[in-house]
Amino acid sequence: MRNQQNLTKRDDLIQLHASTCYAMTQFINGRHCPKLAHFIVQRLSLLLSHPELTLVTSSREMYQQLLEHWQLVTKQLLEQKNSVALESKHYH
């Protein structure tokens, strides 16, 4: 029973990692959407809190660096979106 739980947790981790990588690929390929960037931040947060990574320092460090990067990307996209919205209000 314990082995089955470990396999399920590992499968969850693999699926979570794969969906995060896929979302990053979509973003890199031109879908520069704040919602997608926020989704990536959420996924990276889930990866960091995953029980399978508790003792894997190198993976946790990598995900932490990625999380910080994508938080910044999300913030910049939202600021850019708000700036464009403000500019359009001034011209109409």
N, C-alpha and C positions, 0 to 999 in steps of 0.2 A: 504494500500500500504506500509506503514511504517513497519507494522508487517511482511509483506512478505520479505522486505529487511533485517530485523533483522534475520529472519529464514534462509535466504540464507547465510548471514554472519556467523551465528552459524553453519550451515551445512558445510560451507567451512572450518571453524575452526576444526570441528570434523574430517572431511576428512583429513585435513593437519596433525592433531595430529596422526590419525590412520596410515597414510602412513609413518610418522616419526618413530613411534613405530615399525612398520613392518620392516623398513630398519635397525633399531637398532637390532632387533631380528635376522635378516639375518647376520649381522656383528658378533654378539655374538655367533651364531651357526657355525662360522668358515669361513665366507666369509670376510676375512680381506683384503679388497681391498681399495686402496686410493680413487678410484672413488666413492665407496659406502660411505666412511667416508665423502668425500666432499659433496655428495648428502645430507647426514644427516645434515651437517653444513648449507647447503642452506635451508633445510626445517626448521631447528630451527630458522634461521634468519627470515624466513617468519612468523613463529609463533610469534616471538617477535614483529614484526611490524604489526601484525593483529589487526584491530580496536576493535575487541571484547575483547582484553586483555589489552586495554589501562588503565583501572581502576582496574584490578585484579593483585595487587602487588605480591601476593604469587605465582601465575602462572608465571608472568614475571620473578621473581627471580629464579624459578626453571628452566625455559627455558634458562635464562642467564647462569646459572651454567652448564647446559648441553651443551650449545653452546661453552663455554670456554673449557670444557672437550673434546668435539669432534674436536675442532680446534687443540688442542694439539695432539690428536690421529692422525688426518690427517697429521699434520706436521711430526710426528714421522714416519708414514708410508712412506711418501715421502722421508724423509731422508734415511730410510732403503732401499727403492727401489733404490735411487741414489747411495748409498754405494755399493749395490750388483752389480749395473751396472758398477761402476768404477772398482770393483774387477775383474769382468769378462773380462774387457778390458785389465787389466794387465796380465791376464793369457793366453790370446789368441794371 
